């Protein structure tokens, strides 16, 4: 009887031991599964954090540059400047999803300049670019914080955009294309030596034109030419003014003036009727019917403007970016107009000039 009880107790002990071992194993497996589950979740969490950090790093590395461009009016010369700006940005890597460009055109309307300038500022662009003096002035009036880049402004000091070309003290810098006036007067005398009275047609509302007129008058009078100024308040008076001046002058010169540029076809039409040559300041306007110009390539001026904007986008301060002054040019001729007006181009002038329009055979 004692042996039976001992044997039964032994069996119970064995069963309890086996059950304990099985329970331990089962618990151990559950713990291991729990640990691996926690490890897996930790890996997923860290991976997610890493991915987010990577995305944020990529976004900061490939930050979208916001560029606002305000063009004063539609005209081939200003269109070429705008194209040069965009191409210049592309060449520096600001293209595709790396840049957001907003282009607005005021079409010569001063009230639109103010409204559009505020719009570009409110859009929080990294840099804003004004093509032509009124556009740059509008942007400069709209913000003192966002860098303003001048797109080919002939007289930024006279337009009160900057005080010091080498050391801009505010938030404005960019490109100044100062018209080669002395070269222009020399070209007038070379091509039309019999022209004694030169009429200057310009807009009284444009600050940049006034300084050019003063300079032209100074050099022309030094060379013995008589100069008569004809200022118009708007394009509406061009017809009347041209009718008066064509009876009093031997040649016409137009400065870098947006108002005159926007109605240049009218100027050329009336000048052709009177058989009077028109000298201008822009290469594209020679193609439109001007006789000649000591011109600066408008597209290249746009690319020069882009270079100033790129410096700002890369973190350089405006005060450390001198205004890029371009003050030389190349004689540009319209040989068809010369032929129609019976003007002979001297060989030395022809050799150093670009030909905008060839004469018909």
C-alpha positions in Angstrom: 0.0 0.0 0.0 2.8 2.3 0.8 4.5 1.6 -2.5 1.3 2.3 -4.4 1.0 5.7 -2.8 4.6 6.5 -3.4 4.3 5.5 -7.0 1.1 7.6 -7.4 2.8 10.6 -5.8 5.8 10.1 -8.1 3.5 10.1 -11.1 1.8 13.3 -10.0 5.2 14.9 -9.4 6.4 13.9 -12.9 3.2 15.2 -14.5 3.6 18.5 -12.6 7.2 18.7 -13.6 6.4 18.1 -17.3 3.5 20.6 -17.1 5.8 23.2 -15.5 8.4 22.6 -18.2 5.8 22.9 -20.9 4.4 26.0 -19.3 7.8 27.5 -19.1 8.5 26.7 -22.7 5.2 28.2 -23.8 5.8 31.3 -21.7 9.3 31.6 -23.1 8.0 31.3 -26.6 5.4 34.0 -26.0 8.0 36.2 -24.5 10.3 35.8 -27.4 7.4 36.5 -29.8 6.6 39.6 -27.8 10.2 40.7 -27.9 10.5 40.2 -31.7 7.2 42.0 -32.2 8.5 44.9 -30.1 11.8 44.9 -32.1 9.9 44.8 -35.4 7.7 47.7 -34.3 10.7 49.6 -33.2 12.4 49.1 -36.5 9.2 50.3 -38.3 9.1 53.4 -36.1 12.7 54.2 -36.6 12.4 53.6 -40.3 9.4 55.9 -40.5 11.3 58.6 -38.6 14.3 58.1 -40.8 12.2 58.4 -43.9 10.6 61.6 -42.6 13.9 63.1 -41.8 15.3 62.1 -45.2 12.3 63.7 -46.9 12.7 66.9 -44.9 16.4 66.9 -45.7 15.6 66.5 -49.4 13.0 69.2 -49.2 15.5 71.6 -47.6 18.2 70.6 -50.0 15.8 71.1 -53.0 14.0 74.2 -51.7 11.8 75.8 -54.4 13.1 79.2 -55.2 10.3 81.7 -55.7 11.0 84.5 -58.2 8.5 87.3 -59.1 9.0 89.2 -62.3 7.2 92.5 -63.1 7.4 93.7 -66.8 6.3 97.2 -67.5 4.9 96.7 -71.0 4.9 94.2 -73.9 7.6 95.1 -76.3 10.2 93.0 -78.1 13.1 94.6 -76.3 11.6 94.0 -72.8 10.4 90.5 -73.9 14.0 89.7 -74.8 15.2 90.8 -71.4 12.5 88.6 -69.7 13.6 85.6 -71.8 17.2 86.2 -70.9 16.3 86.3 -67.2 14.5 82.9 -67.4 17.2 81.3 -69.5 19.9 82.6 -67.1 18.0 81.1 -64.2 17.8 77.8 -66.0 21.5 77.7 -66.8 22.2 78.1 -63.1 20.0 75.1 -62.2 16.8 77.0 -61.3 14.4 75.1 -63.5 11.6 72.5 -63.3 10.5 71.9 -59.7 13.4 73.9 -58.3 11.9 77.2 -59.2 8.5 78.9 -59.2 8.4 82.0 -61.5 5.5 84.4 -61.4 5.5 86.8 -64.4 3.2 89.8 -64.4 2.9 92.5 -67.1 1.4 95.9 -66.3 1.0 96.8 -70.0 2.1 100.4 -69.2 -0.6 101.0 -66.6 0.8 102.7 -63.5 -2.1 101.6 -61.3 -1.4 98.0 -62.3 2.2 98.4 -61.4 1.3 99.3 -57.8 -1.3 96.4 -57.6 1.0 93.8 -59.2 4.0 94.9 -57.1 2.0 94.3 -53.9 0.8 91.0 -55.2 4.4 89.8 -55.8 5.4 91.0 -52.4 2.4 89.4 -50.7 3.2 86.1 -52.5 6.5 86.1 -50.4 8.8 85.6 -53.3 12.5 85.2 -52.4 13.4 87.8 -55.0 11.5 90.2 -57.3 12.7 91.5 -60.6 11.5 94.8 -62.3 11.9 95.0 -66.1 12.1 98.7 -67.0 12.3 101.7 -64.6 8.6 102.0 -63.6 8.4 98.3 -62.8 11.5 98.5 -60.6 10.3 101.6 -58.9 6.9 100.0 -58.1 8.6 97.0 -56.5 11.0 99.1 -54.5 8.0 101.1 -53.2 6.2 97.9 -52.3 8.9 96.3 -50.1 11.9 97.2 -48.1 12.6 93.6 -47.1 12.5 91.4 -50.2 15.5 91.9 -52.5 14.5 93.9 -55.7 16.6 93.3 -58.8 16.6 95.9 -61.5 16.3 94.5 -65.0 18.3 96.8 -67.3 17.6 100.3 -65.8 19.5 103.1 -67.7 19.7 105.5 -64.8 19.0 103.9 -61.4 20.5 106.8 -59.4 18.3 109.3 -61.3 15.3 107.0 -60.8 16.1 107.0 -57.0 16.4 103.3 -56.9 20.0 103.3 -55.5 22.3 106.0 -54.3 25.6 104.2 -54.7 26.1 101.8 -57.7 29.0 100.1 -56.1 27.5 99.7 -52.6 23.7 99.5 -52.7 22.5 100.6 -49.3 18.9 99.3 -49.4 17.2 96.2 -50.9 17.8 97.1 -54.6 20.5 96.1 -57.0 20.7 94.6 -60.5 21.7 95.7 -63.9 22.1 99.2 -65.4 22.5 99.5 -69.1 23.8 103.0 -69.6 23.2 104.1 -73.2 26.5 104.8 -75.1 25.5 108.3 -75.9 28.9 109.6 -77.1 29.2 106.6 -79.5 25.7 107.3 -80.7 26.4 111.0 -81.5 29.5 109.9 -83.4 27.4 107.3 -85.4 24.9 110.0 -86.3 27.6 112.2 -87.7 29.2 109.4 -89.6 26.0 108.1 -91.3 24.2 111.5 -91.8 26.9 114.2 -92.0 24.5 116.6 -93.5 22.0 116.4 -90.6 22.4 119.6 -88.6 19.3 119.5 -86.5 18.4 116.4 -84.4 15.0 116.0 -82.8 14.7 114.0 -79.6 11.3 112.2 -79.0 10.8 111.0 -75.4 8.2 110.7 -72.7 8.1 113.4 -70.1 6.9 110.9 -67.5 10.0 108.7 -67.6 12.8 109.7 -65.3 15.3 107.5 -67.1 14.7 109.3 -70.4 15.4 112.8 -69.0 19.0 111.9 -68.1 19.7 110.4 -71.5 18.3 113.5 -73.2 20.6 115.7 -71.2 23.6 113.6 -72.0 22.8 113.4 -75.8 22.2 117.1 -76.0 25.6 117.8 -74.3 27.6 115.6 -76.7 25.7 116.6 -79.8 26.0 120.4 -79.1 29.8 119.9 -78.5 29.9 118.4 -82.0 28.1 121.4 -83.5 24.7 119.8 -83.8 21.4 121.6 -83.0 19.1 119.6 -80.7 15.4 120.1 -80.3 13.5 118.3 -77.5 10.0 116.9 -78.1 8.5 115.5 -74.9 5.1 113.7 -74.9 3.1 112.9 -71.8 1.7 109.7 -73.4 1.4 107.7 -76.6 -1.7 109.7 -77.5 0.4 112.8 -78.4 3.0 111.0 -80.6 1.1 111.5 -83.9 0.7 115.3 -83.4 4.2 115.7 -82.1 5.8 113.8 -85.0 3.8 115.9 -87.5 5.4 119.0 -86.0 8.9 117.7 -85.6 9.4 116.1 -89.0 9.1 119.6 -90.6 11.9 121.0 -88.4 14.6 118.3 -88.0 17.0 116.4 -90.2 17.1 113.2 -88.1 15.3 111.8 -85.0 16.8 110.1 -81.9 14.8 108.2 -79.4 16.3 107.3 -76.0 15.7 104.1 -74.1 12.1 105.0 -73.4 9.3 102.5 -72.8 6.5 104.8 -73.9 8.1 105.5 -77.2 9.1 101.9 -77.6 5.5 100.8 -77.2 4.4 103.0 -80.2 7.6 102.8 -82.2 5.8 101.5 -85.3 3.9 104.8 -85.4 7.1 106.8 -85.1 8.7 104.8 -88.0 5.7 105.1 -90.2 5.5 108.9 -89.9 9.3 109.3 -90.2 9.4 107.2 -93.4 6.7 109.4 -94.9 8.9 112.4 -94.2 12.1 110.6 -95.4 13.8 111.2 -92.1 16.1 108.7 -90.5 15.4 107.5 -86.9 18.3 106.6 -84.6 17.4 104.5 -81.5 19.1 102.9 -78.5 17.9 99.3 -78.8 18.9 96.6 -81.4 15.4 95.2 -81.7 14.1 98.7 -82.7 16.6 98.8 -85.5 14.9 95.7 -86.8 11.6 97.4 -86.6 12.7 100.2 -88.9 15.2 102.4 -87.2 18.3 103.3 -89.3 20.9 102.6 -86.7 21.8 102.3 -83.0 24.8 101.8 -80.8 23.0 98.9 -79.2 23.2 96.5 -76.3 21.8 93.0 -76.7 18.6 92.9 -74.7 18.7 89.1 -74.2 22.2 89.3 -72.8 21.1 92.2 -70.5 18.4 89.8 -69.2 21.0 87.1 -68.5 23.1 89.7 -66.6 20.0 90.6 -64.6 19.5 86.9 -63.8 23.1 86.7 -62.4 22.3 89.3 -59.8 19.1 87.4 -58.8 21.0 84.1 -58.6 23.5 85.7 -56.1 20.6 86.7 -53.9 19.0 83.2 -54.1 22.3 81.7 -53.1 22.3 83.8 -49.9 24.4 86.9 -50.8 23.2 90.2 -49.3 22.1 93.0 -51.6 24.6 95.4 -50.1 27.4 93.0 -51.2 26.1 92.9 -54.9 27.2 96.0 -56.8 25.0 97.2 -59.7 26.3 95.6 -62.9 26.9 98.6 -65.2 27.0 97.9 -68.9 27.9 101.1 -70.8 29.3 100.0 -74.1 27.6 98.8 -77.3 27.9 97.7 -80.9 26.7 99.7 -83.9 23.7 98.0 -85.4 22.4 98.9 -88.9 19.3 98.5 -91.0 20.7 98.4 -94.5 17.3 98.4 -96.1 16.4 101.7 -94.4 19.7 103.1 -95.5 19.1 102.2 -99.1 15.5 103.6 -99.0 16.8 106.9 -97.6 19.8 107.0 -100.0 22.3 106.9 -97.1 25.7 105.5 -97.8 27.3 103.6 -95.0 31.1 104.3 -94.7 33.2 101.1 -95.0 34.8 101.6 -91.6 31.4 101.8 -89.9 30.1 98.8 -91.9 33.1 96.6 -90.8 32.5 97.2 -87.1 28.7 96.9 -87.1 26.1 94.2 -86.7 23.5 94.0 -89.5 20.0 93.9 -88.2 18.3 94.0 -91.6 20.0 93.4 -95.0 19.1 95.4 -98.0 16.8 93.6 -100.5 18.5 92.6 -103.8 
